[in-house]
Amino acid sequence: MDESSLMRSILLRTKIPGPNSQRLIRERERHVPRAVFQVAPLFVAHAHGAVVEDVDGNCFLDFAGGLGALNAGHTPLTVVEAVKHQADKSLHTCFHVAMHKPYVDLARKLNAITPGSHAKKTLFVNSGAEAVENAVKIARYHAKRPAIIAFEHGYHGRTLLAMSLTSKVKPYKFGFGPFAPEIHRLPYPYVYRRPKGMSEKSYLEACLDHTREFFKTHVASESVAAVVFELVTGEGGFIVMPREYVRGLAEICREHKILLIVDEVQTGFGRTGLMFACEHYGLVPDLMTMAKSLASGLPLAAVTGRSEIMESVHVGGLGGTFGGNPVSCAAALATIQLIESMHLRARAREIGARVQSRLANLRKRCRWIGDVRGLGAMVGIELVKSRLSREPDPELAARVVKACAERGLLILSAGAHGNIIRTLMPLCISNTQLDEGLETLAGVLTGG
Ligand SMILES: Cc1ncc(COP(=O)(O)O)c(C=O)c1O
């Protein structure tokens, strides 16, 4: 065995899926609805750092990070210890019945690390969708206005209100209507797909003009409580909202007293190279939603907002049985400490630069790579049938995801057309692992 193979993380002992995974897949097919989709055909035995081992002893490098929930990696030691320590003390009391300290400690921490020096308060719930639903409830209550503006290419979850805010029709919305009312949708500024021949500057001016016009053609500004948006679309395909547009949108919202709800469920906790994507823009939202990497995979989500907005809701108006579970809160406190002490934000910037440079080189050789873009370690590759037509190629993206899994790399697609490959690797990944994963991806993309 040569030295390079000793350093490798990917280790395939069987064809994928292996026999043990195949047996479990048959059980899964018998007992779990097909609507609960899968990206890769494997069952996990262990997962540590950036490596997942399946029940057949195959080791995969993870560029999917449990759908973006593992910025601090799989099973980080200090998080696992915090979970065990808290589990020994109490699993659940329900914060409404008997309060516990991890809830308050985590609220204090999020109030301190989210953008803005103003007074803030934090509510905990169970999922990103639930955080978005609660942010909308709070904004409507405070503003006493019914309407909400969301964006094309936005993704905010699968519960009724969150699904109504989500843009992509299939598979998220198709057949599940009627949807929640009073949701109005603006186009997301998508620089790569701007009209041919139009400069970026003119395009962004046109986007802002359309946003202003929206209050005449779609909904009265006095009826709008909030605009909900992602600064880098997650499921929408890693489209980065341009600075000029964010500045203009914030100005328009300030003028019309419309609250800004920034959805940091996928972008948060170091993924983009800063703790929150807002910080890249100097943007201070009124309300912010967080989930995914907050608690290293344990179910936990948060809404942090200006005190006066959060406090406007009557007693009993917010909450739930499991929201702010003590074990999840303990995991979150340890996760945030790890992100800070391991300098994972700086690491996300290094990872992003390495991935972007490697993919930019690959783009020169592959005419089916239309665009490479991203912020920090959130990098997307837009696959097209031709650079000239920019026609999306979702079939190629699906083949890439499948072939990567067969070669030991877990990776995801995204986008309205499903033609974007996205990277959400744990930020504790080593450069050797990163290069191995990128080599595997490059091999698949070049047909090698
Ligand atoms: C930006 C964003 N908001 C909300 C959600 C929904 O989160 P959850 O799946 O935890 O409900 C997601 C999930 O992908 C997301 O990326």
The ligand as an SDF file (V2000), in Angstrom:
LIG
                    3D

 16 16  0  0  0  0  0  0  0  0999 V2000
  -32.8720   28.3400    4.7930 C   0  0  0  0  0  0  0  0  0  0  0  0
  -33.7060   27.2500    5.3980 C   0  0  0  0  0  0  0  0  0  0  0  0
  -34.7760   27.5740    6.1240 N   0  0  0  0  0  0  0  0  0  0  0  0
  -35.5510   26.6370    6.6980 C   0  0  0  0  0  0  0  0  0  0  0  0
  -35.2630   25.2970    6.5230 C   0  0  0  0  0  0  0  0  0  0  0  0
  -36.1420   24.2620    7.1510 C   0  0  0  0  0  0  0  0  0  0  0  0
  -35.4560   23.6580    8.2050 O   0  0  0  0  0  0  0  0  0  0  0  0
  -35.9540   22.2370    8.7610 P   0  0  0  0  0  0  0  0  0  0  0  0
  -35.6660   21.2240    7.7270 O   0  0  0  0  0  0  0  0  0  0  0  0
  -35.1470   22.0640   10.0250 O   0  0  0  0  0  0  0  0  0  0  0  0
  -37.4100   22.3940    9.0490 O   0  0  0  0  0  0  0  0  0  0  0  0
  -34.1580   24.9140    5.7700 C   0  0  0  0  0  0  0  0  0  0  0  0
  -33.8350   23.4870    5.5480 C   0  0  0  0  0  0  0  0  0  0  0  0
  -33.1410   23.1010    4.6500 O   0  0  0  0  0  0  0  0  0  0  0  0
  -33.3540   25.9180    5.1910 C   0  0  0  0  0  0  0  0  0  0  0  0
  -32.2790   25.6090    4.4450 O   0  0  0  0  0  0  0  0  0  0  0  0
  1  2  1  0
  2  3  1  0
  2 15  2  0
  3  4  2  0
  4  5  1  0
  5  6  1  0
  5 12  2  0
  6  7  1  0
  7  8  1  0
  8  9  2  0
  8 10  1  0
  8 11  1  0
 12 13  1  0
 12 15  1  0
 13 14  2  0
 15 16  1  0
M  END
$$$$
